[in-house]
Amino acid sequence: VLLEGLKGPITVNGQNYNGAMPDFSLSDEEIAAVLSYVRTSFGNAGATLTPAEVQRVRASLANARPKDQQVAGSDAR
C-alpha cells in the first residue's frame, strides 16, 4: 500500500470496504523509516528495514506486473 497505493474493494476481518488510498511517491529511505517506526513501536518487536530492502520489494512488484499495468517510475527510486 505504501509503494503503490490501493484502490477497489477489499475485505478486512470480514468487513468489506471500497475506497482508495493514493500512493504518496515516497522514496525508499522514507518508506524504510516509516515501516521501521511501525515495526519497532506500539509494542511491536519487528526488525528495522533498510532502503535496499524496500528497493528490492519495489523492483519485485514492478517485475511481477504485466507490461500494460506498469506504474510509471515504479523502478526509478
N, C-alpha and C positions, 0 to 999 in steps of 0.2 A: 504494500500500500504506500509506503514511503517513497519507493522508487518510481512507481507508475500511476499512483492514484487508484481509485476504484469507482466503477460505475455499474449500475444494473442491480438486479435483485441478489440478495444474499440471505442466508439463514444463520442465525446465531442463537444457540441454546433453544432451538425450536421456534424462535420468533423470526418472521420474515420482515425484511427491510428492503426498500428500493430507493436508493439515494445516490449521491455522488460525493466523492472526496477527490479534489484535484491533486495532481502531482505538483509538488512545490519546487521542482528542479533543484533540489538540494545537492551539494557536492558530496563526494564520497566521505570527505572529512566531516561534514555536517551530519550526515546520516550515521556515521560511526559514533559520533559524540552523543546524538540523541538516543540511539539504541543502547549504547553503553550506560548512559544515565539510567534508563528504564530498567536495564538488566541488573544494575547494582543498587537500585534504590527501592523504596517501598517494601522492604523485607525480602526482596529478590536476591538471590545469590549467584546470578549468572556471571559469566566472564565478559570482559570488555571486548569490543570488536575493533579491528583496525580498518583504516581506509582501504587497504589492499583487499581485505575480506569482502568489503562492500563492493569493490570494483569487480571482483570475481563473480559475485551474485548478479550484479548488473549485466555483465557480459553473458552469463549463462541464460538470463532471461531474454536478452536480445537474440541470442543464437537459437533459442527454443521456439521463437515466434515465426510463423510463416512470413515470407518476404513481404507479402501485401499487407501485413499487420505490423510492420516495424514502426517503432516510435522514433521520430526524428531526434537525433542526438543521444539516444539511449546508451550508446557505447562510447561517447565522446568525453566522458569525465575520467 
